[in-house]
Amino acid sequence: MALRIEPLGRQHRPLLKRFRNQHAPLVEYLQRYALRHLEKDFLARSYVAVDDDGSELQVAGYFSLSTASVERSAVGALPALERLPRFPIPGVLLARLAVDERVQGQGLGRYLFEESLGLTLQLARGGPVAFRLFVTDAIDAPAARFYQRFGLARLADEYPCRMVLDLMPLLISGR
């Protein structure tokens, strides 16, 4: 698999129709809403992993980033955040992450997660805004376990389950 990560654009439209995933809402979002949320609504920016294996281009996976805030009371169980003021904590939301069923189990989910976190850390270090959290909503128990492997903490038990990662240790360490 020869992958490249690209910001979603109109040139990807023909490739979106072939994307498949076991979670229909993730497929529907990519095919129907992702471009609109970028170009018209300014709600999220999506990135696609384009598989250019030499035969036919295909979208192997994607992720979408947006903004979020988490109520300070919701993260009370996280010791590192206990001393923050009692205001909503700003963050970047990993709104969606999905891998095409044809390439699942090959590490692409991890790669997409690391890319999304890398873009978030780049923004945190040099962007025009400040934020503390990397946030996502796990769609089900397997997704929650996936995110927990990267250090995200669950804020609820029901699904979708809000999960957060405190970015401060990563920013301080320079990772």
C-alpha positions, 0 to 999 in steps of 0.5 A: 500500500502506497499511501499519502495523506491529503486534505479532502478536496473536490478532486477526491469526489470520484474516489469517495463512492467506493469507500466502505466501512462497517459503520454506515454513518462514517461512510455517509459522512465522507460521501455526503457531508465532509466536503460541505462541512469544509467548503460551506459550513466551516465545521470540519476539515477532513483528510484522506489516505489515498492508496496509490498502489499503481492500479486504481486510486482509492480512499483507504481511510480518513479522519476529520478534525474540528474544534471542541470544548469540554466542560471542566466538571466532566474531566474532574477525574483526570488529576492533571486537569484538576487545577484548571479554572472552572471554565470549559477546556478548549480542544481539537476534536477528532470528529471521525476516523475510519478505515476502508474495510478492504484494508482494515487490520493493516495498521492504517487506523493507528497511522491515521490517529498519529497523523491527526494527533501530529497535526493537532500538536503542530497547531498547538505549538505554532498556531494562533489559538491555544487549547489543552485537549485532544477529544474524540467520541468513540462510536463503540467499545472496540473504538474506545479500546483503540483510543485508550491504547493512545492514552485517551481517557473515557469520560462516560460509559455509554456510546458514543463515549467522549474521550480526551487526551491532555496534550500538555505532557506531549507539548512539554516533552516536545513530541 
